[in-house]
Amino acid sequence: MSVLVLTGSASGIGAHMTGVFARRGDTVVATDVDLAALEKRAAEGAWGTNVRLARLDVREAADWEAALDLAEREGGGLDVVMNIAGVLKPGWVPDLGPADVDFHLDVNVKGTVLGTRAAAARMIARGRGGHIVNIGSLASLAPVPGLSLYAASKFAVRGFTLAAAMELGRHDIAVTLVMPDAVQTPMLDLQVDHEEAAMTFSGPRALTVEDVERALLTEVLPKRPLEITLPLGRGMLARAANTAPAASRWLEPMLTKKGREAQERIKQGR
């Protein structure tokens, strides 16, 4: 069984995967900046007894060290770190403020960098390899109008992850970037009422946390790829947009129209 540290465990993908790993017998250090929400999740009983809780503000190096200390103390080592925590706030470029810039870059980028470097140092010192999984987005590949800061942060996560993977491979430490389309989580819910976020809803359907689970359990952890996109078709479209970003201008009106229609359907179904 493995020892894992997960961020963002109070909700969404992080909460779901904490339960998945705990139920299969792994030792999980579940972390979140909102300790009360984390404790509430644990008290509901779905995670079982293999979970240890820690407040972790991913922007703080000292919090990372404390969480990894807990993993090594309680589990006897550190096998996998998953940087899942992330934030998003829709907004047109002229409306973005300095606080919005800090919000996205500090949590999404700085948090991932601090977590990766702290985990890598522990794994190298132990000499048994390991696996670091960073959650990006299809926005790591394709420009997203209305979510420019989120896209910027996830582009940065991709660049950092690919470089880190090249460095750490010599130590038998895999670094994988997972780039999902929109996932049905609280992050998606907050975008429904923002016209700036229409592109988010342009796909055939939102992924579920179970879709992400399947990818992690059947592809990411056993095969340790450099990066994957979910789903494949939308991933190919995002890669094409990354290769020829000027072409995105032609696709944007169609995708935005589809997205706004989907947003309206969701609002009407509430």
VEXLORO-390794 format. One record per residue (C-alpha): residue in three letters; x, z, y. Coordinates in Angstrom, 1 decimal, always signed. Example, Ala and Ser with C-alpha at 12.3 -4.5 7.8 and 13.67 -1.06 7.14 Angstrom:
<vexkes>
+------+--------+--------+--------+
| resn |   east |     up |  north |
+------+--------+--------+--------+
|  ALA |  +12.3 |   +7.8 |   -4.5 |
|  SER |  +13.7 |   +7.1 |   -1.1 |
+------+--------+--------+--------+
</vexkes>
This chain:
<vexkes>
+------+--------+--------+--------+
| resn |   east |     up |  north |
+------+--------+--------+--------+
|  MET |   +0.0 |   +0.0 |   +0.0 |
|  SER |   +1.1 |   -0.7 |   +3.6 |
|  VAL |   +1.5 |   +1.4 |   +6.7 |
|  LEU |   -0.1 |   -0.4 |   +9.7 |
|  VAL |   -0.4 |   +0.3 |  +13.4 |
|  LEU |   -3.4 |   -1.4 |  +15.1 |
|  THR |   -4.2 |   -1.5 |  +18.8 |
|  GLY |   -7.7 |   -1.9 |  +20.3 |
|  SER |   -9.2 |   +0.0 |  +17.4 |
|  ALA |  -12.2 |   +1.4 |  +19.3 |
|  SER |  -14.1 |   -1.9 |  +19.3 |
|  GLY |  -14.2 |   -5.5 |  +18.2 |
|  ILE |  -11.6 |   -6.9 |  +15.9 |
|  GLY |   -9.5 |   -3.8 |  +16.0 |
|  ALA |  -12.3 |   -1.5 |  +14.9 |
|  HIS |  -13.3 |   -3.9 |  +12.1 |
|  MET |   -9.8 |   -4.4 |  +10.8 |
|  THR |   -9.1 |   -0.6 |  +10.9 |
|  GLY |  -11.9 |   -0.1 |   +8.4 |
|  VAL |  -10.9 |   -3.1 |   +6.3 |
|  PHE |   -7.3 |   -1.8 |   +5.8 |
|  ALA |   -8.3 |   +1.8 |   +5.3 |
|  ARG |  -10.9 |   +0.9 |   +2.7 |
|  ARG |   -8.3 |   -1.0 |   +0.7 |
|  GLY |   -6.0 |   +2.1 |   +0.6 |
|  ASP |   -3.6 |   +1.4 |   +3.4 |
|  THR |   -2.4 |   +4.0 |   +5.8 |
|  VAL |   -3.7 |   +3.0 |   +9.3 |
|  VAL |   -2.7 |   +4.4 |  +12.7 |
|  ALA |   -5.7 |   +3.4 |  +14.8 |
|  THR |   -4.9 |   +3.4 |  +18.5 |
|  ASP |   -6.8 |   +2.7 |  +21.7 |
|  VAL |   -6.5 |   +3.7 |  +25.4 |
|  ASP |  -10.0 |   +5.2 |  +25.1 |
|  LEU |   -9.4 |   +8.1 |  +22.7 |
|  ALA |  -13.0 |   +9.4 |  +23.0 |
|  ALA |  -14.3 |   +6.1 |  +21.8 |
|  LEU |  -11.8 |   +6.0 |  +19.0 |
|  GLU |  -12.8 |   +9.5 |  +17.9 |
|  LYS |  -16.5 |   +8.5 |  +18.0 |
|  ARG |  -15.7 |   +5.6 |  +15.7 |
|  ALA |  -13.8 |   +7.8 |  +13.3 |
|  ALA |  -16.6 |  +10.4 |  +13.3 |
|  GLU |  -19.1 |   +7.8 |  +12.1 |
|  GLY |  -17.3 |   +7.9 |   +8.8 |
|  ALA |  -16.9 |   +4.2 |   +8.1 |
|  TRP |  -13.0 |   +4.4 |   +8.2 |
|  GLY |  -12.5 |   +7.0 |   +5.5 |
|  THR |   -9.6 |   +9.4 |   +5.3 |
|  ASN |   -6.6 |   +7.0 |   +5.5 |
|  VAL |   -6.8 |   +6.6 |   +9.3 |
|  ARG |   -4.8 |   +8.6 |  +11.9 |
|  LEU |   -5.8 |   +8.4 |  +15.5 |
|  ALA |   -3.6 |   +8.1 |  +18.6 |
|  ARG |   -4.3 |   +7.4 |  +22.2 |
|  LEU |   -2.2 |   +4.4 |  +23.2 |
|  ASP |   -2.0 |   +2.7 |  +26.5 |
|  VAL |   -0.2 |   -0.5 |  +25.5 |
|  ARG |   +1.3 |   -0.7 |  +29.0 |
|  GLU |   +3.3 |   +2.5 |  +28.4 |
|  ALA |   +6.5 |   +2.5 |  +26.3 |
|  ALA |   +6.3 |   +6.2 |  +25.7 |
|  ASP |   +2.8 |   +5.8 |  +24.1 |
|  TRP |   +4.2 |   +3.1 |  +21.8 |
|  GLU |   +7.0 |   +5.4 |  +20.6 |
|  ALA |   +4.6 |   +8.2 |  +19.9 |
|  ALA |   +2.2 |   +6.0 |  +17.9 |
|  LEU |   +5.1 |   +4.6 |  +15.8 |
|  ASP |   +6.5 |   +8.1 |  +15.3 |
|  LEU |   +3.1 |   +9.0 |  +13.9 |
|  ALA |   +3.1 |   +6.0 |  +11.6 |
|  GLU |   +6.5 |   +6.9 |  +10.2 |
|  ARG |   +5.7 |  +10.6 |   +9.9 |
|  GLU |   +2.3 |  +10.2 |   +8.2 |
|  GLY |   +3.0 |   +7.0 |   +6.2 |
|  GLY |   +6.7 |   +7.2 |   +5.5 |
|  GLY |   +7.5 |   +3.9 |   +7.2 |
|  LEU |   +6.2 |   +1.0 |   +9.2 |
|  ASP |   +5.1 |   -2.3 |   +7.6 |
|  VAL |   +2.8 |   -4.0 |  +10.0 |
|  VAL |   +2.0 |   -3.8 |  +13.7 |
|  MET |   -1.0 |   -5.7 |  +15.0 |
|  ASN |   -1.3 |   -6.2 |  +18.8 |
|  ILE |   -5.0 |   -6.7 |  +19.0 |
|  ALA |   -5.9 |   -5.0 |  +22.3 |
|  GLY |   -6.7 |   -7.4 |  +25.1 |
|  VAL |   -8.7 |   -7.8 |  +28.3 |
|  LEU |  -10.5 |  -10.6 |  +30.1 |
|  LYS |  -12.3 |  -10.9 |  +33.4 |
|  PRO |  -13.8 |  -14.2 |  +34.4 |
|  GLY |  -13.1 |  -15.5 |  +37.9 |
|  TRP |  -12.4 |  -18.6 |  +40.0 |
|  VAL |   -8.9 |  -18.8 |  +41.3 |
|  PRO |   -9.7 |  -18.2 |  +45.0 |
|  ASP |  -11.6 |  -15.1 |  +44.1 |
|  LEU |   -8.8 |  -13.4 |  +42.1 |
|  GLY |   -7.2 |  -10.3 |  +43.5 |
|  PRO |   -3.9 |   -8.6 |  +42.9 |
|  ALA |   -5.6 |   -6.1 |  +40.7 |
|  ASP |   -7.0 |   -8.8 |  +38.5 |
|  VAL |   -3.4 |  -10.2 |  +38.1 |
|  ASP |   -2.1 |   -6.8 |  +37.1 |
|  PHE |   -5.0 |   -6.2 |  +34.7 |
|  HIS |   -4.5 |   -9.3 |  +32.6 |
|  LEU |   -0.7 |   -9.5 |  +32.6 |
|  ASP |   -0.1 |   -5.7 |  +32.1 |
|  VAL |   -2.4 |   -5.4 |  +29.2 |
|  ASN |   -2.2 |   -8.7 |  +27.5 |
|  VAL |   +1.4 |   -9.6 |  +28.1 |
|  LYS |   +3.3 |   -6.4 |  +28.8 |
|  GLY |   +1.4 |   -4.5 |  +26.1 |
|  THR |   +2.3 |   -7.1 |  +23.5 |
|  VAL |   +5.9 |   -7.3 |  +24.6 |
|  LEU |   +6.3 |   -3.5 |  +24.5 |
|  GLY |   +4.6 |   -3.2 |  +21.1 |
|  THR |   +6.7 |   -6.0 |  +19.6 |
|  ARG |  +10.0 |   -4.7 |  +20.8 |
|  ALA |   +9.3 |   -1.1 |  +19.8 |
|  ALA |   +8.1 |   -2.2 |  +16.3 |
|  ALA |  +11.0 |   -4.5 |  +15.8 |
|  ALA |  +13.6 |   -1.8 |  +16.7 |
|  ARG |  +12.0 |   +0.5 |  +14.0 |
|  MET |  +11.9 |   -2.2 |  +11.4 |
|  ILE |  +15.5 |   -3.3 |  +12.0 |
|  ALA |  +16.7 |   +0.3 |  +11.8 |
|  ARG |  +14.9 |   +0.8 |   +8.5 |
|  GLY |  +16.3 |   -2.5 |   +7.0 |
|  ARG |  +13.2 |   -3.4 |   +4.9 |
|  GLY |  +11.7 |   -6.1 |   +7.1 |
|  GLY |   +8.2 |   -6.1 |   +8.4 |
|  HIS |   +5.4 |   -8.1 |  +10.0 |
|  ILE |   +4.2 |   -8.1 |  +13.6 |
|  VAL |   +0.9 |   -9.9 |  +14.3 |
|  ASN |   +0.0 |  -10.8 |  +17.8 |
|  ILE |   -3.5 |  -11.8 |  +18.7 |
|  GLY |   -3.6 |  -14.7 |  +21.1 |
|  SER |   -6.4 |  -17.2 |  +21.7 |
|  LEU |   -7.1 |  -20.9 |  +21.7 |
|  ALA |   -6.5 |  -20.2 |  +25.4 |
|  SER |   -2.9 |  -19.8 |  +24.4 |
|  LEU |   -2.9 |  -23.6 |  +23.9 |
|  ALA |   -5.5 |  -25.1 |  +26.3 |
|  PRO |   -6.2 |  -24.6 |  +30.0 |
|  VAL |   -9.4 |  -22.8 |  +30.6 |
|  PRO |  -11.0 |  -23.1 |  +34.0 |
|  GLY |  -12.7 |  -19.9 |  +35.1 |
|  LEU |  -10.4 |  -17.9 |  +32.9 |
|  SER |   -7.1 |  -18.9 |  +34.5 |
|  LEU |   -5.5 |  -15.4 |  +34.3 |
|  TYR |   -6.6 |  -14.9 |  +30.7 |
|  ALA |   -5.2 |  -18.3 |  +29.8 |
|  ALA |   -2.0 |  -17.5 |  +31.7 |
|  SER |   -1.6 |  -14.2 |  +29.8 |
|  LYS |   -2.3 |  -15.8 |  +26.4 |
|  PHE |   +0.1 |  -18.7 |  +27.1 |
|  ALA |   +2.7 |  -16.0 |  +27.8 |
|  VAL |   +1.9 |  -14.2 |  +24.6 |
|  ARG |   +2.5 |  -17.4 |  +22.7 |
|  GLY |   +5.8 |  -18.2 |  +24.3 |
|  PHE |   +7.0 |  -14.6 |  +23.7 |
|  THR |   +5.8 |  -14.5 |  +20.1 |
|  LEU |   +7.5 |  -17.8 |  +19.1 |
|  ALA |  +10.8 |  -16.7 |  +20.7 |
|  ALA |  +10.6 |  -13.3 |  +19.0 |
|  ALA |   +9.9 |  -14.9 |  +15.7 |
|  MET |  +13.0 |  -17.0 |  +15.9 |
|  GLU |  +15.1 |  -13.9 |  +16.8 |
|  LEU |  +13.6 |  -11.5 |  +14.2 |
|  GLY |  +13.5 |  -13.8 |  +11.2 |
|  ARG |  +17.1 |  -13.0 |  +10.5 |
|  HIS |  +16.0 |   -9.4 |   +9.9 |
|  ASP |  +13.2 |  -10.5 |   +7.5 |
|  ILE |  +10.7 |   -9.6 |  +10.2 |
|  ALA |   +7.9 |  -12.1 |  +10.5 |
|  VAL |   +6.1 |  -12.5 |  +13.8 |
|  THR |   +2.8 |  -14.3 |  +13.7 |
|  LEU |   +0.5 |  -15.5 |  +16.4 |
|  VAL |   -3.2 |  -15.7 |  +15.6 |
|  MET |   -5.2 |  -17.9 |  +18.0 |
|  PRO |   -9.0 |  -17.6 |  +17.5 |
|  ASP |  -11.8 |  -19.3 |  +19.3 |
|  ALA |  -14.4 |  -17.0 |  +20.9 |
|  VAL |  -15.1 |  -14.0 |  +18.6 |
|  GLN |  -18.4 |  -12.1 |  +18.7 |
|  THR |  -17.2 |   -8.9 |  +20.2 |
|  PRO |  -17.8 |   -6.9 |  +23.4 |
|  MET |  -15.3 |   -9.2 |  +25.2 |
|  LEU |  -17.6 |  -12.2 |  +24.4 |
|  ASP |  -20.7 |  -10.3 |  +25.5 |
|  LEU |  -19.3 |   -9.6 |  +29.0 |
|  GLN |  -18.9 |  -13.3 |  +29.6 |
|  VAL |  -22.4 |  -14.4 |  +29.0 |
|  ASP |  -23.6 |  -13.8 |  +32.6 |
|  HIS |  -20.6 |  -15.5 |  +34.2 |
|  GLU |  -20.8 |  -19.2 |  +34.8 |
|  GLU |  -17.0 |  -19.3 |  +35.2 |
|  ALA |  -16.8 |  -18.5 |  +31.4 |
|  ALA |  -19.0 |  -21.4 |  +30.3 |
|  MET |  -16.1 |  -23.0 |  +28.4 |
|  THR |  -15.9 |  -20.0 |  +26.1 |
|  PHE |  -19.3 |  -20.9 |  +24.7 |
|  SER |  -18.7 |  -24.6 |  +24.2 |
|  GLY |  -17.9 |  -24.4 |  +20.4 |
|  PRO |  -20.5 |  -24.8 |  +17.6 |
|  ARG |  -20.6 |  -21.0 |  +17.1 |
|  ALA |  -18.8 |  -17.9 |  +17.9 |
|  LEU |  -16.5 |  -16.6 |  +15.2 |
|  THR |  -17.3 |  -13.3 |  +13.6 |
|  VAL |  -14.9 |  -10.4 |  +13.0 |
|  GLU |  -15.3 |  -11.3 |   +9.3 |
|  ASP |  -13.9 |  -14.7 |  +10.0 |
|  VAL |  -10.8 |  -13.1 |  +11.5 |
|  GLU |  -10.6 |  -10.7 |   +8.6 |
|  ARG |  -10.5 |  -13.6 |   +6.1 |
|  ALA |   -7.7 |  -15.3 |   +8.0 |
|  LEU |   -5.7 |  -12.1 |   +8.2 |
|  LEU |   -6.1 |  -11.2 |   +4.6 |
|  THR |   -5.7 |  -14.6 |   +3.0 |
|  GLU |   -3.4 |  -16.4 |   +5.3 |
|  VAL |   -1.5 |  -14.3 |   +7.8 |
|  LEU |   -0.4 |  -11.2 |   +5.8 |
|  PRO |   +0.4 |  -12.9 |   +2.5 |
|  LYS |   +1.9 |  -16.1 |   +3.9 |
|  ARG |   +3.4 |  -14.9 |   +7.2 |
|  PRO |   +3.0 |  -18.1 |   +9.1 |
|  LEU |   +4.4 |  -18.6 |  +12.6 |
|  GLU |   +1.0 |  -19.3 |  +14.1 |
|  ILE |   -2.6 |  -20.2 |  +13.1 |
|  THR |   -5.7 |  -21.3 |  +15.0 |
|  LEU |   -9.3 |  -20.5 |  +14.1 |
|  PRO |  -11.2 |  -22.6 |  +13.4 |
|  LEU |   -9.1 |  -25.6 |  +12.5 |
|  GLY |  -11.2 |  -28.2 |  +14.3 |
|  ARG |  -11.2 |  -26.4 |  +17.6 |
|  GLY |   -7.6 |  -25.6 |  +17.1 |
|  MET |   -6.7 |  -29.3 |  +16.9 |
|  LEU |   -8.7 |  -29.9 |  +20.1 |
|  ALA |   -6.8 |  -27.1 |  +21.9 |
|  ARG |   -3.5 |  -28.5 |  +20.7 |
|  ALA |   -4.4 |  -31.9 |  +21.9 |
|  ALA |   -5.3 |  -30.4 |  +25.3 |
|  ASN |   -1.9 |  -28.7 |  +25.3 |
|  THR |   -0.1 |  -31.9 |  +24.6 |
|  ALA |   -1.9 |  -33.9 |  +27.3 |
|  PRO |   -3.4 |  -31.4 |  +29.7 |
|  ALA |   -4.4 |  -34.2 |  +32.2 |
|  ALA |   -6.9 |  -35.3 |  +29.5 |
|  SER |   -8.7 |  -32.0 |  +29.8 |
|  ARG |  -10.1 |  -33.1 |  +33.1 |
|  TRP |  -12.2 |  -35.6 |  +31.1 |
|  LEU |  -13.3 |  -33.1 |  +28.5 |
|  GLU |  -14.0 |  -30.3 |  +30.9 |
|  PRO |  -17.4 |  -31.5 |  +32.3 |
|  MET |  -18.8 |  -32.1 |  +28.8 |
|  LEU |  -17.6 |  -28.8 |  +27.4 |
|  THR |  -18.8 |  -26.9 |  +30.4 |
|  LYS |  -22.2 |  -28.4 |  +30.1 |
|  LYS |  -22.4 |  -27.4 |  +26.5 |
|  GLY |  -21.2 |  -23.9 |  +27.3 |
|  ARG |  -23.7 |  -23.3 |  +30.0 |
|  GLU |  -26.5 |  -24.5 |  +27.8 |
|  ALA |  -25.3 |  -22.0 |  +25.1 |
|  GLN |  -25.2 |  -19.2 |  +27.7 |
|  GLU |  -28.8 |  -19.9 |  +28.7 |
|  ARG |  -29.9 |  -19.8 |  +25.0 |
|  ILE |  -28.2 |  -16.4 |  +24.6 |
|  LYS |  -29.8 |  -15.0 |  +27.7 |
|  GLN |  -33.2 |  -16.2 |  +26.6 |
|  GLY |  -32.8 |  -14.6 |  +23.2 |
|  ARG |  -32.0 |  -11.2 |  +24.5 |
+------+--------+--------+--------+
</vexkes>
